[in-house]
Each structure stands twice: as structure tokens, then as C-alpha cells.
Amino acid sequence: MRVILFILGMLFSADGLYCAATAHMGAGEILIISIGVIFILWSVFYKAARRKKFLKVLKVLFVIFMSILTVYSCVICVFGHMDDVSYNEDYLVVLGAGLNGDEPSQTLKLRLDKTVEYMKSNKKAVAIVSGGRGKGERVSEASAMRDYLINNGVAAERVLRDDNATSTYENFVYSKLVIDKDNVAFITSDFHVLRSLQMAKLNGIDAKHIGASTPITSIPTACAREFLAQIAAIRYY
């Protein structure tokens, strides 16, 4: 059992550090690294955790937390693949993600590739790319997204840009300002669909959705980040 706990600790820590090195050190990365460290400490102090009451309580609390996080992660990932678009929508809101300088990150590229597919299938749709300029980014996410879509065959007049949004909630706040019809869909990563749907409804947008896949190495940190973001989103309700 100690070996299994140690291996889990190394895997979680390595994944968090990898994602931090290839993207940035955010809340999700910190949480995953912390989980890894706890697993490693559990393996090191395995016997003490079985005898000392204080450590036994911490162990139970950690197991409960991991169970909740695991169930939540499974739910959001499964829901994120339950696309319900009709390919007859008037607007497609494309939610931003991080950039590497002025280039879309791998997560954002997957969203944009889904957008290109959708725009080719629905010739009447107008895409609204939404995302402001984050820390360490040379341009706004919306600007990089628009360039990517145009470079991949989407006509410039079919892409509107929102450079102001700094959160999922604001993605829909600012997109709503240019939406003049009710037939709307949005694209984001699979793990992000459920919370995005909630934020859309809070803004009075009854939207359909498409979930883009997430690189397997990014799933743990993405789900951890989303778990924390869902807790923080309570302020909107």
C-alpha cells in the first residue's frame, strides 16, 4: 500500500509540475501538486497515520475530499461530451483560454479546431470569440482566436471579437451585448461545459453547447482548477 501511495504521489506531483512548466502555475496546478505531496507524506508516515488519532482524522478528511473531487471530475467530463447543438444556430460563442505569448495554448487550439469544424457545417453562424488579455500574454485571447480562425478558413466577417472578458461569467456578459437572436451555442473544453452552461443561464442565455477534448496530461489539473472555480462561482448565485 505504501508503494501505491508513493507512486500516486509522484504521478500527481509530476503532472502538476509538467502542466505548470508547459502553461503556467495556477490554482489547479498547485492543488494537484499538493495532492501529490500529501500522498507521498502518507506513504512515508503510513504506520503513524494508522495509529495516531490526529493523523487518522486528516487521512479520512483527505479521502473524503479526493472522493468528492473524483466524482465531480467524472461528472463534468461526461457531461462535457454530451453535445446538443443542431448546427443551425445563429451565434457560436467561443470561450477563451490561455495563450503562449500570442499563440493559442493546446487547450485553446482544441476549442478553435472544434469551432472551425462547426463553422464549416453551419454556414450561417457568426462566431463570437471571447477573452481578454491575461498575465504574460502579448495580445488578447480574442485577438489570437480570431486570427487562428481566419487562418484556418473562417471568413473574417463571420468572426466577432470580445476583448474584455476576464472570466467565464464575463464571456457571456459581453457576448450578450452583440447577440440579437435566441438561437445560440457555445464551445469550450469538455471539463468546462457544465459551469459555462450555468454562467450562460445566469445571463439569460439559453445556449446549446459543444465540448472540445482535453489533453490527457491536462485532465487532473483542469478538473482541479474547475472544482475550485465552481466553488468560487457561488458568488454569482
Beta strands, then each sheet from edge to edge (+ up, - down):
strand 1: 91-95
strand 2: 99-100
strand 3: 103-104
strand 4: 126-130
strand 5: 159-162
strand 6: 184-189
strand 7: 207-212
sheet 1: 5+ 4+ 1+ 6+ 7+
sheet 2: 2+ 3-
end
